[in-house]
């Protein structure tokens, strides 16, 4: 025990300082630059651009546009043919991809550091010269519809996830996931897409993040060269007044969907990513579902053999969101049986079923996760970029300190405060009633 305490003391000293130094600069047009030098002699960098817009900026009837624009961003521009962006990146040995979330849209190129100028030139071309032609839009709409069918409508677990948000949020645009509603996808016009791009794909709404084996001044000078003269077409729209009303009672829904097994999801309302309780909620996520020794896996998978998949984690979103549980039952197991077991685990935590050993494990695993993230330029760029895109870097900079100071009473308080019936939404999916 003495050795463990000494290790944790040493661990705490490390955790307070493990994040690398990062450097920032903002151009006159409002574009923010973030550089995280790694000095690892790998000659590898990740060049990212984050736009501070996601499905959370959409309005009812126009859902999914942020995701659609992600697809169209790789079509033709004034100086690039469709597919040429990918060909150029592949030609210099790089890899690229993109993703759309609730709060931001993210594009990246991973390559050697000598390709920084070309990577930035490509991203600048997409920002200011995207054609957005109807001829390219119409077939890509069909691609997105196919993705919606594949990931949501024809996937029981994807459909359960989508319907959970439809019911947990009634007013806020977290009511839908980034793929959007199928009928909205069918009814977009190219004018909708162009308008969305003009509003949000501007320098003042963008962050260029470069992480890896490179110096800040080299990044600053190159970003200034390729983005400094790009003008903002208009003011970025102020955030919509989209505050989800306080939930005044438990919600429950039974969905009929063809599926070989039953599934259950439970969501509880929690504060946004910057709230002081997010550290305890993150620790609770670690306790419940991080790895095969986690509480949910050990009880529901190994001991009781009720489920084959189980998750329990806190979303860290820009606006207040949810702590969600999602379970896929074993054949013949009723979703209600799994629901009861999840609720029993929640109640046991409220009564103090958290040990000092649990807290030690959370701290050790968190340290391991940070070390893993710090070794990868792409993980580092995503980590820093996601916080900057949500508008506040402080929770990241103080997260390790918060975890290091964590006590079991903090987790018990978080469960007691947030995992309560009044703020819950439960969705059960099965093939018949």
Secondary structure as GFF3:
##gff-version 3
##sequence-region A 1 433
A	DSSP	alpha_helix	2	15	.	.	.	ID=ss1
A	DSSP	beta_strand	23	26	.	.	.	ID=ss2
A	DSSP	beta_strand	32	37	.	.	.	ID=ss3
A	DSSP	beta_strand	44	51	.	.	.	ID=ss4
A	DSSP	three_ten_helix	55	57	.	.	.	ID=ss5
A	DSSP	alpha_helix	65	72	.	.	.	ID=ss6
A	DSSP	alpha_helix	84	91	.	.	.	ID=ss7
A	DSSP	beta_strand	95	100	.	.	.	ID=ss8
A	DSSP	beta_strand	105	112	.	.	.	ID=ss9
A	DSSP	three_ten_helix	113	115	.	.	.	ID=ss10
A	DSSP	alpha_helix	116	129	.	.	.	ID=ss11
A	DSSP	alpha_helix	134	148	.	.	.	ID=ss12
A	DSSP	pi_helix	149	153	.	.	.	ID=ss13
A	DSSP	alpha_helix	156	168	.	.	.	ID=ss14
A	DSSP	three_ten_helix	173	175	.	.	.	ID=ss15
A	DSSP	alpha_helix	182	187	.	.	.	ID=ss16
A	DSSP	alpha_helix	190	200	.	.	.	ID=ss17
A	DSSP	three_ten_helix	203	205	.	.	.	ID=ss18
A	DSSP	beta_strand	206	212	.	.	.	ID=ss19
A	DSSP	alpha_helix	216	227	.	.	.	ID=ss20
A	DSSP	beta_strand	251	256	.	.	.	ID=ss21
A	DSSP	beta_strand	263	270	.	.	.	ID=ss22
A	DSSP	alpha_helix	278	289	.	.	.	ID=ss23
A	DSSP	alpha_helix	295	296	.	.	.	ID=ss24
A	DSSP	pi_helix	297	303	.	.	.	ID=ss25
A	DSSP	beta_strand	307	314	.	.	.	ID=ss26
A	DSSP	beta_strand	321	329	.	.	.	ID=ss27
A	DSSP	alpha_helix	335	350	.	.	.	ID=ss28
A	DSSP	alpha_helix	356	374	.	.	.	ID=ss29
A	DSSP	alpha_helix	377	390	.	.	.	ID=ss30
A	DSSP	alpha_helix	394	404	.	.	.	ID=ss31
A	DSSP	alpha_helix	408	418	.	.	.	ID=ss32
A	DSSP	three_ten_helix	421	423	.	.	.	ID=ss33
A	DSSP	beta_strand	424	430	.	.	.	ID=ss34
###
